[in-house]
Structure formats: C-alpha cells, structure tokens
Amino acid sequence: MDIFDKISQNMGPLGQHQKMAHGYFAFPKLEGEIGPHMKFRGKDHLVWSLNNYLGLANHPEVREADAKGAQEFGMAYPMGARMMSGNSNHHEALEQDLAKFTGKQDAFLLNYGYQGMVSIIDTLVDRNDVIVYDAECHACIIDGLRLHIGKRFVYQHNDIESCRKQLERATKLTSQTGGGILVITEGVFGMSGAQGKLADIVALKSDFNFRLLIDDAHGFGTMGATGAGTHEAQNCIDGVDVYFGTFAKSMAGIGAFVSSTETIVNYLRYNMRSQTFAKALPMPMVIGLRKRLELLQSKPELREKLWNIAATLQKGLRERGFNLGVTDTMVTPVFLKGELNEATAITMDLRENYSIFCSIVVYPVIPKGLMELRIIPTAAHSPEDVQVTLDAFSEVAEKLKAGYYKEQSAVNV
C-alpha cells in the first residue's frame, strides 16, 4: 500500500476528528496579552489553559530583560550548537544557578523539554540496563523508553508495592546482564495533579540498587518551600539522582534543564545527541530565563498567590460536588461522566455562553466514558475569576445531569 493512502484511511485517534476540531477544540488561537483574560475568536474569555503558573509571562521585569537581550544580541546569537560554537557565559551562569537552586552539583541547559527527556533516557541507559517506570508517565518519557533497546518494566501508577515487584524483576535480570536499574517517575503528574511518590521510591533504595530520574515539569518553581521542586516538597532532594525541569511552566519560557552530579551532567553534556547537533538556546531567552529564575526566588508571594487561587478554586469545586480525583497540587482536573459529543458540547457552552476557555481531555488520554475539564490556576488569576468559574461550572453540571448536552452538536464550530 502507498504510505499516503494508508495515512488518509487512518488519521489516528485524535486526527480522525481534525475536520471538526481544528481551530476550536484543537489548535485554537488565543490572542492578546498572555494572562487570565484573552480573546478567542474575537471575544473576551477567562482563560484557564495556560501553564503560566507564577504569572511571569508578562511581568514587567521579564519583558524588560527579554527586550534588552534581543536588543543587545538579536535572536540569532549564539550561532551553532553549544559544543561547537554556541556557548556563552550567560548559558553557563544560568546552569550554575539552576544547579544550586535544585540542590545538585551541576546542570545542563536543553533546547526543549520534550526532546530533552527523550534524549536523557536514551543517553543514560544501554542494552544491559533495565528501566522501571510509572504507568502514567508523560509521553516524552514513553517516547524515550521506545528508544531503549534493553528491558523496561512498568509499575501501576503511584503503587509502591507494584514498583517493588518490578524492581525485584529488574534486579534479577540485571544480575544476569551486569547492567543497572533506572527508575523514572514524575514530580507532578500533569493530567491528574497527583504528586509522584518520590520519598517512598527513594526509601526503596535500602532494598534495591537503582538510580532515580524524575520529570518535574509542573513541580519546578511551584512545589517546595522555596519552589525548588517536588523533591524539595517531599524532603528527598539527595535521593533524586537526576532532576529534570522545564521552563515552559512556572518560568513562562522555552527550554529545559537537567541537574545531577558533576560527573553525570558532564556525561550528558558530551553525549546527548539532541543537544550536540542542535543550535543553542538564543541569548535573549537565556537572559530572560535568568531574570525569571531571579524573580522565582526573590518573590515568594507569586507562589503563595498561585496556591491561594488553586486552594480556593479546588475547595469551591469540591464543595459543589465535583470530582477532582486525587490532585494534591495546583493542577485542577474536573472529571465528568459523558461521551465525546457531550464533551465537545460542554466545551462550546463554556466558551460561547460563559466566555470561559479551558481545555477538554477525552479518550484516549483518559478512559472512555469520562471527560476532563483541565484547569490551570495561576498567580495572575483573581478571586473574582474563581467565583465566575464556580458559578458557571455549577450550571454546566446541572445541564449535563439533565441530558442537555446529549442533543447538542459541534459541527458548526
């Protein structure tokens, strides 16, 4: 069969809906200043879909740093990959600051979070090593696992006994191959809002020999006493061997980093193909990221406001009978029972009649028969934004219960 013919007959689980979804449910266009109030299709909306946790995207000091960086260096500098011609004092200074902040000896900047995690896994392990990972790990981790030509064992989500059993299997296998064991989990699971059980996994080191890699994309800047991450929040900084964080969430930027011992970071620095053969982060972004990190550390009130908004929102939703699952972080999933047509109808109702923009998550990301309205609180939101949302969600829930959305159609979006 011709490859293009095959693709046209099977566009994938999400792609099969692209004619109806594109531009509205998928690839929507939000316009205006980044914040809790933006325009969608020309109308003002209250937005709960941006991972701008600390509200830094349009902070005046950030905007000034970004602009000065662009004015001084332009967007092209430095030219080339870091190893060849793209290194700078600013890149190295940011790495040193990140290492210190996350409690590690060294850190290495990465161009993109997704690409970075895939490449970290590919670089750390070989065919003799075994990976043990959480069943609900992010897609970037799953894609990294696909590159691993050795064995991998999955444990049930946040189930420490299941993790123990897989470590027993991995230990038996590595005793034959002479390899090592890498455990991978997340600090904060982005869909459910649950924290990974980092401290409990670290405790398993008393019985097993393994190293622990965590993806803390949502935890970096938001979790812990200083915002250093979920490993700080769970008091197990030293037990996390390789820490990965992104700039796309609390830092409102582009790129990522990995921190660990000096030896391990240098190994990654000289062996990660995704970085060796890719252009360095542009200087304006690096300078802007240094300012973002400075504000993250010097203005704890931003993190406090984020948590106040999240707590008020979650308390109000639970009091009104909504199912938020097991979240114990700022990520706020609202689970409702219904099918795809009801999910699209609810999303349209919220956007068209309540001017509330939030993301909808359906199968295959979550089980069939469920839909998730995923709310991302930020420090830029207000108590008034929360109240408006609570009232709207209560009305929508009553409509869903009455069967209103079963008859609605999303074909004319």
N, C-alpha and C positions, 0 to 999 in steps of 0.2 A: 504493500500500500504506500502511496505517496504520503510523506510526513505531513504535508499541509492538509491533505484530505482527512487524515486521522485526527488532526487537531480540530478541524472545523466540525467534526462529528462529536467531539468530546472536549468542551471548553473548560472542563474542571468543575469542582463543586461550587466554587464562587463565580467563576467566569460564565457559567451557564445562565446566570441572571444578569449579565452585564448590559444587555439591551434595555432592560427595565431599570436597572440600578444606577447606571453610570451618570455621574453628575449630581446625584441626590443622596442615595444610600452609600454609594462607593465613589471615591474621588470627588467629594463635594468641594466647593470653593468658598472658603471664608475670607472676607475682605475687611479691611480697616486695621486699626492699631490692634496688635495682639493683646488680648485681655478677656475678661469675662463678658464683655459686650462687643459683638462684632456683627457684620452684615452677612446674611446668607440669602442669595437671590434678591438682593436689593432691600431686604427687610432687616430691621434690628432684631438680634437674637441674644438671649442669655446663653452663654456657651459653657458647657461642662466637658469638653472633649480635648482640651489642650494640657499636655504634661508640663505646664509652666508652674510647677509646684510652689516656688517661692516668689513668683511674680517678677522675676528678674528680666524677662524678655524686653520690657520697655522701661526698666529702671533708668533714670536719667544718667547715673554714673556709668552704667553699662553702655548705653547709647553713645555717650561721650568717648569712652575707651574704644569702642568699635570704630567710631568715626575717625579718631586720631590715628588709630592703627592703619586704617585704609588710606588716610591722607599721607602718612609718612612712608608706608611701604607699598601701597597698592595691593591688589588682590592676588598678584602672581607670586610675590616673594614669600618664601624662598622657592627657587625653581629646582625641581628634582626630588628624588627620594632622600630621606634623612641620611642614609648610609653613604650616598654618593656626593650630593651637593646641597641637600636641603635642610641641614641642621642649623640651629641658631642658639644664642644664649637664652632667648625667651622660651624656646621649646624646652631646654634643659632646666630652666628655673621653674617652669610650670610642673615638670616631672618631679623635681625635688619637693615642691610644695605639696603635691598630691601624695607622695610617699609619706611625708611627715604627718599629713592630716589623717591618712588611713592607717597609720601605725605600722608602716612597713619600711624596709631599708631603701627601696628604690622603686621607681615607676617608669613606665614606658607609654608614651602617647600613641594612640591608634586613630586612624583616619575616620573610621566608622565603628559603631558599636556592634552591629550585626556581623559585619565582616571580621571584626576583631575577635569576637568569641569563637567563630568558626575556626579561625587561624590559630588561636591559642590552643584549642583542643588538638588540632592537627599537629602542632609543634611539640606539645608536652609528652605525647604517648607514641609508642611504636607497636609493632605487631605482637610483641610478647606481653604488653600491658593490658590490664582489664579496667574498663570504666564501669562504675556503678552510679546510676543517676536516678533522680526523681521522675516519676511518670508524667508530671505536669510541667516539666522544664520547657522553656521558651523555644520557639522554632529555631533560633540561632544556635542553640545548644544541640538540638536534634540534627541540624544540618552538619554541625561539627562532628557528631557521632557517626554520621554517614561516611565521613572520610576515614574513620578509624578502621583499619583492616584487622585489628585484634578483636577480642570478645568484649561484649558490653552486656551488662545485666541491669534491668530496671526494677526499682522498688516502688511499692504503692505509695501514692502521694503522702508525704509527711508521716509515714508509718515507720517508726524506728525499728520495730521488730522485723518488718519486711526488709529494711535496709541491712539489719544484722544478718539475715538469712542470705542476702545477696553477697555480703562481704565474706561470709563463710564459703560460698561457691567460688568467689573471686580468689580467696586465699588458697583454696585447694588447687585452682587452676594455675595460679602464678608460682606455686611451689614446684610445678612441673615445667613451666616456661622460663622461670627465672626473671619474670617481669615484675612490675609494680602495680599498684592499685590507685586509681584516681576517682574520687567521689565528687560528683557535680550536683549542685542544687542552686536554688535562688534565694536571695535575701528576702525579697518581697515578690510574691507571685502576682504579676500584673493584672491577671483577669479576676482572681478571687480576692486579692488583697491580703491573703494569708502570709505570715512570715514563715520562711523555711526554718526547720528545727535545727538551727546551726549548733547551738550549745549541746544538744543531745547527740548530734552526729560527732562533734568533737570528743564527747565523752567515750564514744566507741573506740577511740584511739588507744584506750587502755587494754583493749582486747584484740585489736587488729592493727596492722601496719598499712596505712594509706595516707594519701595527701588529699586535701580538701580545696576545691575550686568553687567559688560562689559568683554568681551573676547578681550583682546588687544594683541593677539599673534604676530601680524605683526606690531603693533604700539609701543610696548615696545622696547626701545633702538633706535628707528628711528624717532619718532614723538615728537614734542615739542621743546622748546628752549634748554633743557638740555638732551632730549631723554627720559624723564620720561614716555612719553606715549601720546596717543591721547587725554586723559583728560587734559593733560598739554597744548597741542596744541590748544584745544578749551576753555582753561581757565575755566574749571569746575571740578577741582580736588576734591573739597569738595562735589560736587553734585553726584559724582560717589561713591556709598556706598561700593561696593565690586569690587575690581580690580583684574583681573586675567591676568597673563603674562606667557609666556613660555621662556625656554632657547634655544629652537631649532631653533630660527630665528636669531635675532641680536647677541645672545650670543654664537651661534655655539656649543651648548652642548645638554644635555639631562635633562629633568625635567621641573618643572614649579613652580609657587608660587601663592598664593592668599593673598591680603592685604586688611585690613579694620580696624575697631576699635579693641581695645584690647579685648573687650568682644566677638565680633563676631569671631575673629580669634581663640580665646581660645575655643569657642563653636565648631568651625570646627576642631580644633586640637584634641579635645576629642570625636568627633562624626563621622568623615569621615571614613567610613569603608574601603575605598580603601587605606587609609594610616595606619589605626590601624592594619590591617592584612597584610601589605606589608613591605618588607625589606627597610631600609633607603637607600637614595642615597649613593653610595660608596664615601669614603673620597677623593680619587683623583679627582673625578668630582666636589665635593663641593669646594675643594681648588682651582681647575681650574676655577670654576664659580666666585669665589671671585676675582680672577685676571681679568677675563673677565669684571666683573662689574666695577672694578677699571679703566680699560682701557676705557670702555664705557664712564665713567665720566670724565676722565682726558685727553682724546684725542678727542675733538670735531671735529678735522679735518677729522676723519674717517666718521662721519655722514655727514659732508659737502661734502666729495668726493662722498659718496653714492648719495646724492641729485644732485650733478653736473652731474654725469653719467646718473641718471634717467631723469633729465630735458633735457639733450642733446639728449638722445635716444627718448624720447617722442615727443620733438619738431621736430626732424627729421622725425619720423614716420608720424606725423600729416601733416607736410609739403608735404609728398609724398602721402597723401590721405588716409592713413589707419585709420580705426575706432578703437579708444581706449576706447570707451564707456565713462564712467563718472569718470574714475580714477583721483584722486587728491592726490595720494600718489606715492611711488616708484614702487608699483606693476603695471606692464605694460601688460595688456591684448590686444592682437591684434585679432579683430573679423573679420572673413571672412565668406562669404556665400558658403555653399557646403555641401555635404553629407559625410558619413563615409569613403567611398572609396577615395574621394578626400583628406580628412584629413590625412589618412594614407599615401597617395602618396606624399603629400606635406612634411610630416614629414620625409619620406625616402629621398626625394630630398634634403632637407636641410642637412640631416646627411651624405648622401653618396656623394653628389656633391658639397656641400658648406662647409662641416665639421662644421656645426652649430647644437648644441644639445639644443633644448628647448622642453618643454612639450606641448602636444596637449590635448585639452579638448573638449569632444564631448557630445552628448546626452547620458545618462540622466542628466548629470551635468549642461548642458546648453540646451536651446531649440533646437528641431530638425531643420535642415536646416542651423545651424550655427556651426562653429568650432572656437576654440580659441587657438592661439599660445600664451602661457603664458610665459612672460619674467620677470625674477627676476634680476634687476640690483644690483650690489654690489660695495663696495668701492674698491674691488680688480680688477674690470674691468678698461679698459683704453679707451681713446677717439678713439684709433685705432680699438678696439673691436666694438665700436658703429658704426663706419663707415663701417666696413666689414659687419655688420649685416644689416644696412640700404640698402646697395647695393644689398645684397642677397635677402632681402625681396621684394625689388622693382622688381627684376627679377622673383621671385616666383609669385608675384601678376599678372604680365603680363601673365605668363603661365596659371594661374588659369582662368583669363579672356578669354584667347584663347581656353579654354576647354582641355588643355593638360592633366590635371590630371584625367579626366573622364575615360581615356583609360588605366591608369596605374593600376598595381596590386601589392599588398603587400604580396602575398602568399609565396614568397621565402625569407623572412627575416631570 
